Structures are given as structure tokens and as C-alpha cells.
């Protein structure tokens, strides 16, 4: 089953690399589809690739990715156990928030990733992802770390690692979110 999922994800990634559904395709070096375990119980979703991600073709590989790795390690999780993706697959100019129409153009790819991987928990990293996937008026500063269930999948919003680098005062709250995430994962049936 895992091999079939991996093959389906690879085919979807190939389609994504050729996507021209929105203007973001014109400025990309490469589409940043996603990476990780095709049988992951945990899916992280950010807003979109930054400069390092656009160069390497992998999400969360710059300083924000290093911080995400530290949080995972702090709670006994490994990046290889998870799957990591973004709302949009191409870098918005100047790392601005992706526009609603850009998000809409990319959502079919993310929906198919979720359908294939079938994670038990989706963690939205930052406001853009949380507002798109959990609720349009989601407030990360007030609602971070709270789990909601949507269509049988647990979802949680937390601070984007890049935001934590700019505002380190939120790092302890983000660590609490990751500890709660670990506890939820441990409580899930196998």
C-alpha cells in the first residue's frame, strides 16, 4: 500500500511541476510539491515555499525548516516520520502571502496529497494555512494548539517557524503546541 501511495504521490508531483494554473509558475525555479513519509500519520502544511525551498525543491529547508526540525526533535518526532507540504507549491514574489486565487489554484494538489496520505493529524503552520484549512477567521495567537476535527481528521494551527524566528517570544507557546501534538499522536490507535 505504501509503495502505491508513493507512486501516486510521485505522479502527482510530476503534474505539479508542469502546472501553469496561476501566475506564480512564471517566477518559480521549481514547484515545491512536498516531501516525507507517504504513510505519515502527521501532515504539516505551511503557506508556500521561500527562497531556499524554491532552490532545493523541498519545503522547510531554510532557517524556518531548521527550527521545525528542532521542535520535532524536542518532542521525540523525526522529520522522516511526517509529510510536509504547503498550500501553494510555487514561491510568491518577495515571500508575500499567497493570494486567494493562487491558493485556490493549488488546493487540488494539496487535497490529493491528503487523500493519498490519509494523515490522522494535520498541523497548519501559520495563519495562511490555518485560515485556509481550519476556518477563515482562525487566529493563531489565540487558538494555537487547539485541536478540531474535520471529516475525521484532527487539525491544529500553530505558529509558522518563520514567524517564531521574527518573534521569538512565541517559542515557548509553540513548544507547548508540539508537546500537545506528540501526546495526541501517542493517544491515537495504531
N, C-alpha and C positions, 0 to 999 in steps of 0.2 A: 504493500500500500504506500509506504513512504517513497519508494522509487517511482511509483506512478505519479504521486504528488510532485516530486522533484522534477520529473519530466514535464508535467503540465505547467509548473511554475517557469521552467526554462523556456517553454514555448511562448508563454505569456510575456516573459521578459523580452524575448525576441520581437514580438509585436510592439511592445512598449518602445523599444529602441528605434523603431520606424515611425512612431506616432507623430502626426502633424496636426493634431486636433485643436491646438491653441498656439498663440504666438510665442510661448516660452520655448518651443522647439527651435526657433531661429537663433537663440542665444546660447544653447547648451553645447558643451563639449560632448556630453553623452547623457543619456537618460539614466537616472539612478533608480532602478527598479525596486530593490530590496535585497536582503541577504539574511541567511540564517537557516535554522533547522526547519525543514518542511513539515515536521510533525510537532512543532513547538506548541506548548500549552499557553505560551505567553507571547503576545504580539505587541511591540512598541510601534506607535505611529507618531511621527513628527510632522512638521508642516511642509518642508521642502528641502532640497539639498542646498548646501552652501558651496563656497568656492572649492574647498578640499574635496567635498563629495563629488562635485562636478568633474574634477580632475581624475579622481580614482574610480568613480562609478559605483561607489558603495556609501550607504547612509551612515552618518555619525562616525566619521573618521578623523575629523579635526579636533580642536580643543574640547568642543561640546561632547564629542564621542568619547574622548578620554575620560571626561567627568562621568558620563553614563557608565562606562566600564568600571570606574571606581565605586559607584553606587551599587552596581550589580555585585561586585566582589565583596563589598561591605556586608551584604545580606546573604552571602553564600550562593549567589547565582553566577552562571557563566554566560557570556555573550553567545556562545555556540549553542546554548540550550534554547535561545529565544529566536524570534524572527523580528527583523527591524525594517520598517518601511516608512514612507511619507505620504501625505495627502497628494502632493504634486510630485512628479518624477523628474522635472526639469527645474534648474535653478532660476528663481525670479531675479531680475536685474537688481543689483545692489543689495541682495538678500532681503528685499522687501517682502511683506506678507503676500502670499499668492492671492490674486483676485478671485472673487466668487466664480466667475466664468472659467478661470483656469482650474480651480478646484473641481468644478463640475465636469470639465473635460477629462480629468484624470481619475475621477471616482470609479469608473468601471474597472480600472486596473486594480484599485485597492479592494473593491468589493469581491473581485475574483480571487485575489490573494487570500482574503478572509475565508471565502467559500472553500478554497482548496486546503488551506492550513487547518481550519476549524479550531482556532485557539479557544481556550477556556476563559482567558482574560485578555482584554485589550487595554493597554495603557496609552492614553493620549498625552504626548509630551508637548505641553504648551497650550496656549489659548486657541490658536487656529484649529488645531486638531480636535481639541475638546469641544469647541463650538460647532464644528462640522459633524462630529460623530456622536457626541453625547446630547448636547442641547444648544441651540443657537445663542442663548444668553448665559452660558456657563461662565462662571467667574473663578478662575484658577486660584486667585489669592484667598477666596472664601471657601471654595468647595474642593480644593485639592485633597487627595487621599480618600475621598468618599466613593464607595462602590455603588454602581447602579447596574441593574440587569436589563439588557435589551436583547430580545429574541433569543434568550437562553445563554447569552454571553455576558460575563461580568465586565464592566468597563469602569475605568478610573482615570481622572485627569490629574496631572501633576505638573510641576514647573518644567519648562524646557531647560535642558542643561545650559544652553547659551544664555538664557535669562539668569541662571544661577551664577554664571561667570561675571555677568554685569552687576548682579545684585546678590552678593554672597550672604547677605543677612537671611535669605530664604533657605540656605543649605540645610540647616537642621530640620526644618519642616519637610523638605524633600526627602531627607533620610528617614524620617518617620513614615512617609508615604511608602518608601521602598521596604521598610520593615513590615508594614501592614500588607503590602503586596506579597512578600515572602510568606507571611502567615496564611494568607488566603490560598496561595499555591499549595502549601503544605496540607491545608484542610481539604483540598479537592480530592475526590475519589480518583484512583488511577484509571 
